[in-house]
Amino acid sequence: MKKLLLVFIANLIFFSCEDVVEIPLNDSKEVLIVDAYINWIKESNKTEQKVNLSLSSPYFKKTYKPATGASVYIEDENGKIYQFTEENSGNYIPIDTIPYDTDNLYTINIEYKNETFKGEESLRTVSSINRIEQEYVELFGNEAVQLEAYCLDPMEENNFSYFEFTSAGLEFPEYNIFRDDFTSGGEYYGFLLDSKLKEGDQVKIRQFGLSNFGYNYWYLLILQNTQQGGPFVGTPVNLKGNIYNIENSNNYAFGYFRMSEVSEIEYVIK
C-alpha cells in the first residue's frame, strides 16, 4: 500500500511540474497563387475562361484568402488585349471572349500590389474521347468500378494531356496524365478505379490538351497529391508553374496559366 501511495505522489509531482511551452513559428510571406485557364470544349463548342487569384496561408492555417483588386488581362501576339473584370472576390472573367485560335501565343498579365506577373501559353488541341469501357473488378476485397476512356492518338504529333474524372459519387476528382511516347497512331486511355461508385452514378470525363511544360507541371502536381508516403518518398515542394514576376524574381507566384481544348463525355455507371 505504501509503495502504491509513493508512486501516486511521484506521478502527481511530475505532472504538476509540467509547463506549457509555446514555440513561436515564423510564418512565411504570402505568395500569389494563380489558377488561370481557357477551356474550349469540343463536343459543345462552349468555352470556360477564368482567372482565380488567391494568397498562400501558413501551414497550420488552412484558410482561403482571395487576392482582390488585381488588374488582369490577356494579350495575343498581335497586340489584341482581352480585359478581365473581378466577378467576385479573387475570381476574374473576360469582358470579351477569347477566340479559338491554335496559331497564336497568348500572354497573361496580372498587376497586383504594384508588381506585375506574366505567363505565356498557346491553345493545345486534344483527341476526342470516342468510347468508354466499364467493368467490375476486385479491389482490396471489395467490388470496384473500372472505367477506361479511349482516344486515338494522331500520327507524327507530340501530344500531352491529362484526364479528369468527377462525380457526386467520388470524394475527390481523379486525375491521370498522358504523353504519346509509345502510342503514336494507336489508342490510349485514361482510367478510373473506385469502389464507391455504383450503378446509376453519373461521371463526367474530361481530357485536357497540354504543352510539354504543362505536362511536366501536372505530372509533379498529381504525384505530390497522390503519393502515400514512406521512407523513400521525397518531401513535397512548392511547384513553380509558368507565371513569373517581371520586376522581382524573388517574389515569385505559384500556379499555372493553361489554354486547353477539352474533350468531354458524361457517362452513367451500368
C-alpha positions in Angstrom: 0.0 0.0 0.0 2.8 2.4 0.9 4.5 1.6 -2.4 1.4 2.4 -4.4 1.0 5.7 -2.4 4.6 6.7 -3.2 4.1 6.0 -6.9 0.9 8.1 -6.9 2.7 11.0 -5.1 5.7 10.8 -7.5 3.4 11.0 -10.5 1.5 13.9 -9.1 4.7 15.8 -8.5 5.9 15.0 -12.0 2.8 16.1 -13.8 2.2 19.2 -11.7 5.7 20.5 -12.7 4.9 20.4 -16.4 4.7 23.8 -18.1 3.1 24.6 -21.5 5.9 25.6 -23.9 4.8 27.7 -26.8 7.1 27.7 -29.7 6.9 30.7 -32.0 6.5 29.8 -35.7 7.8 32.2 -38.3 5.0 32.2 -41.0 6.4 32.7 -44.5 5.3 35.6 -46.5 2.1 35.5 -48.6 2.6 34.3 -52.1 0.3 34.9 -55.1 -1.4 31.8 -56.4 -2.7 31.8 -59.9 -5.2 29.3 -61.4 -5.8 30.7 -64.9 -7.5 28.6 -67.6 -9.1 28.9 -71.1 -11.0 25.8 -71.9 -12.7 25.1 -75.3 -15.0 22.0 -75.1 -15.0 20.2 -78.5 -18.4 18.5 -78.2 -20.4 21.5 -77.3 -18.3 24.4 -78.8 -18.6 26.1 -75.4 -15.8 27.8 -73.6 -14.8 28.3 -69.9 -12.5 31.3 -69.3 -11.5 32.3 -65.8 -8.5 33.5 -63.6 -8.6 32.7 -59.9 -6.2 34.6 -57.7 -5.5 33.8 -54.1 -2.8 34.1 -51.4 -0.9 31.4 -49.7 -1.6 30.8 -46.0 0.5 29.5 -43.1 0.8 25.7 -42.9 -1.3 25.4 -39.8 -4.0 27.8 -41.0 -5.9 26.1 -43.8 -7.8 29.2 -44.9 -8.6 30.6 -48.3 -7.7 34.2 -48.9 -8.7 35.7 -52.3 -6.4 38.2 -54.0 -8.8 41.0 -54.7 -8.3 44.3 -56.6 -5.9 42.9 -59.2 -5.7 44.1 -62.8 -5.9 41.2 -65.2 -5.7 41.0 -69.0 -4.6 38.5 -71.7 -2.8 39.7 -74.8 -2.2 37.9 -78.1 1.0 38.2 -80.1 -0.7 40.7 -82.4 -1.4 43.1 -79.6 -5.1 42.3 -79.1 -6.0 42.8 -75.5 -8.8 40.9 -73.6 -9.6 42.7 -70.3 -10.8 40.7 -67.3 -13.2 42.0 -64.6 -13.5 40.8 -61.0 -16.7 38.8 -60.9 -16.4 38.2 -57.1 -13.6 38.0 -54.6 -10.5 36.8 -56.4 -12.4 35.4 -59.4 -11.8 37.3 -62.7 -13.7 36.7 -66.0 -13.1 38.2 -69.5 -15.2 41.1 -70.7 -14.9 39.7 -74.3 -14.5 36.0 -75.1 -11.0 35.0 -76.2 -11.5 33.2 -79.6 -10.5 29.7 -80.5 -7.1 30.1 -82.1 -4.3 27.5 -82.1 -1.8 29.7 -84.1 -1.5 32.5 -81.5 0.7 32.9 -78.5 -1.1 34.5 -75.5 0.4 36.3 -72.5 -1.5 36.7 -69.2 -0.7 39.9 -67.3 -1.5 40.3 -63.6 -0.8 43.5 -61.8 -1.2 43.0 -58.0 0.2 45.2 -55.2 2.4 47.3 -57.5 4.0 44.2 -59.1 3.5 42.6 -62.5 3.2 38.8 -63.1 3.2 37.3 -66.6 2.9 33.9 -68.2 2.7 32.6 -71.8 0.8 29.8 -73.4 -1.0 28.8 -76.6 -4.1 26.7 -77.2 -3.3 23.0 -77.1 -5.5 20.6 -79.1 -6.6 17.2 -77.8 -8.0 14.0 -79.2 -11.7 13.2 -78.8 -12.9 10.6 -76.3 -14.5 8.1 -78.6 -15.6 5.3 -76.4 -15.9 4.2 -72.7 -15.3 0.7 -71.4 -16.6 -0.4 -68.0 -16.0 -3.5 -65.9 -16.3 -4.6 -62.3 -13.0 -5.7 -60.6 -11.9 -6.7 -57.1 -10.1 -4.1 -55.1 -8.9 -5.0 -51.6 -11.7 -7.5 -51.2 -14.4 -5.1 -52.5 -16.1 -4.8 -55.9 -14.9 -1.7 -57.7 -15.8 0.1 -60.9 -13.1 0.5 -63.6 -13.6 2.9 -66.4 -11.4 3.4 -69.4 -11.9 6.4 -71.7 -10.3 5.6 -75.1 -8.9 8.1 -77.6 -7.0 7.8 -80.9 -3.5 9.3 -80.9 -2.7 11.3 -84.1 0.3 10.2 -86.1 3.5 12.2 -86.1 2.5 14.6 -83.4 3.8 15.1 -79.9 0.8 15.1 -77.7 0.3 15.7 -74.0 -2.9 15.7 -71.9 -4.5 14.9 -68.6 -7.8 13.1 -67.8 -10.2 14.3 -65.1 -13.0 12.2 -63.6 -15.6 14.0 -61.5 -18.8 12.6 -59.9 -21.0 13.1 -56.9 -20.1 9.5 -56.0 -16.4 10.4 -55.8 -14.9 12.1 -52.7 -12.4 14.0 -54.9 -11.8 14.3 -58.6 -9.4 11.7 -60.0 -6.6 12.6 -62.5 -4.2 10.8 -64.7 -1.8 12.2 -67.4 -0.7 11.0 -70.8 2.2 11.5 -73.2 2.4 9.7 -76.6 5.9 8.2 -76.3 4.7 4.7 -77.4 1.2 5.2 -78.9 1.6 7.3 -82.0 -1.2 6.4 -84.3 -2.7 4.0 -81.8 -5.3 4.0 -79.0 -4.7 5.2 -75.5 -6.9 5.8 -72.5 -7.4 7.4 -69.2 -8.8 5.2 -66.4 -10.7 5.4 -63.1 -10.8 2.7 -60.4 -13.1 3.3 -57.5 -15.1 1.1 -55.1 -17.6 3.8 -54.0 -19.3 4.3 -57.4 -22.5 2.4 -58.0 -25.0 1.8 -60.8 -26.7 4.9 -61.9 -23.9 7.3 -60.8 -23.0 9.9 -63.4 -19.3 10.5 -64.1 -18.0 13.5 -66.1 -14.9 12.5 -68.0 -12.7 15.2 -69.5 -9.4 15.2 -71.3 -7.4 18.5 -71.5 -4.7 19.3 -74.0 -1.3 20.3 -72.5 2.0 21.7 -73.6 5.2 19.7 -72.8 5.9 22.1 -69.9 2.3 21.8 -68.7 2.6 18.0 -68.8 5.7 18.1 -66.5 4.0 20.5 -64.2 0.8 18.4 -63.9 2.8 15.2 -63.5 4.6 16.6 -60.5 1.4 18.2 -59.1 -0.6 14.9 -59.3 2.4 12.9 -58.0 2.7 15.1 -54.9 -1.0 14.9 -54.2 -1.4 11.2 -54.6 1.7 9.6 -53.2 1.1 7.7 -50.0 4.3 8.4 -48.2 7.0 6.0 -46.9 10.7 6.1 -46.1 11.8 6.6 -49.7 9.2 9.2 -50.8 10.6 12.7 -51.5 9.4 15.7 -49.5 6.7 17.7 -51.3 7.9 21.1 -52.6 6.2 24.2 -53.9 5.9 23.9 -57.6 6.5 26.9 -59.8 4.5 27.0 -63.0 4.7 29.3 -66.0 3.9 32.5 -64.0 6.9 34.9 -63.3 7.4 38.3 -61.7 8.9 40.6 -64.3 10.2 43.1 -61.6 11.3 40.9 -58.8 12.2 37.3 -59.5 12.4 36.5 -55.8 8.7 37.4 -55.3 7.5 34.6 -57.5 4.0 33.3 -57.9 2.7 29.7 -57.8 0.2 28.3 -60.2 -0.3 28.0 -63.9 -1.8 29.7 -67.0 -3.3 27.0 -69.2 -5.1 27.0 -72.6 -6.7 23.7 -73.5 -9.0 22.1 -76.0 -11.2 19.8 -74.0 -13.0 16.6 -74.9 -15.9 15.8 -72.5 -18.3 12.9 -72.0 -21.0 12.3 -69.4 -21.1 8.6 -68.6 -23.7 6.7 -66.4 -22.4 3.7 -64.4 -24.1 0.5 -65.6 
